[in-house]
Amino acid sequence: MRKTHTITITFDEHCTLVAFPRKPRLRKGDIIRWDSPHGPVRINFPNGSPFGASGEVAGSARHRVTAYGGTFRYGCGVTVTSGKHIGWPGEAAPGSGGEVVIEQ
């Protein structure tokens, strides 16, 4: 059975963007999307993604998992309502992001 997963991006005490759940476990065919109460989200998979896309994608889009297994690290950025961009890419927030685990 395919599941839909929504990852919420918010700030920690150091103003670094973090994902909840932090390390979601998905399966091939599942749907994933990212959302933030702070504004639009951009996601970057520097070493390949679990849904075949490479590079940067819109977090609000629905992405179908095509990978059969593995851990995929990503960076994330949010454009807040004032128009300021926070998180990836940016030297001030190199840890912004999370991981997605695809179970076999």
Sequence and secondary structure as in RCSB ss.txt:
>XXXX:A:sequence
MRKTHTITITFDEHCTLVAFPRKPRLRKGDIIRWDSPHGPVRINFPNGSPFGASGEVAGSARHRVTAYGGTFRYG
CGVTVTSGKHIGWPGEAAPGSGGEVVIEQ
>XXXX:A:secstr
   EEEEEEEE TTS EEEESSS EEETT EEEEE TTS EEEEETT  TTS  EEEETTS EE   SSEEEEEE
EEEE TTS EEESS TT TT EEEEEEE 
